[in-house]
Amino acid sequence: MPKQYQTVAGRPMLGYTLSAFDACSEFSQTLVVLAPDDHHFDARRFAGLRFAVQRCGGVSRQASVYNGLVALADFGARDDDWVLVHDAARPGITPELIRKLVGALRHDAVGGILALPVADTLKRVAPSMPDAADDHPRVARTESRDGLWQAQTPQMFRLGMLREAIERARHDGHDLTDEASAVEWLGHSPRLVQGSLRNFKVTYPEDFALAGAMLATKA
């Protein structure tokens, strides 16, 4: 089962994200973008929450976001409307974090993202050696963490600007990993709004236990 549907602290992980956005009445719509062959989604598990569904997901995150932006026009969205893109695998998002991002960016000319300054020491891995005795990588060098931030979501931009940015990146042959990268591709500089450690992305198997403990404590 895809991780966004797995149960964490008694609820499907996606439910925490939908609840956070549902609690923000200033949003006119929350759109869940699904793959056309997604057979795991069950709207009954999220009864009582405001959202719509479009089965327009693509082969990559960039394609899915782009298709979702196009689909928003069917709900009356305009190019100058703000849109926030969020990973379903970040169940720690809260209405407070969402409102913090919106409050910081609503009058910004570009938009921006939640992010955290990098706190850990960063190591660059050396290229693998064909005669290495084991499969553990070795350090090539230590990278400076000065000025480095770890991107989170939501990422908030004007719909038209973000769609154009993704179109430009695709035209140039790039499949970018977040929306800010696409906007940077247009030559803009998104703002960074400090996020929270609780808004981490569930990626590794042990992350489920950490998310469960965090969300259970919140409840």
Protein Blocks (a to p, Z undefined) as FASTA:
>chain_A
ZZklpceehiafklmmmmmmmmmmkbgbdcddddfklckbcfklmgoiacddddfbcfbf
klmmmmmmmmmmmnopafkbccddddfklmkbcfklmmmmmmmmmmpcnbpcdddddfbd
cdddddddfkbfbfcdcdfbdcdfehiacddddddddfklmmmmmmmmmmnopacfbfkl
mmmmnopacddddddfklpccfbfklmmmmmmmmmmmZZ
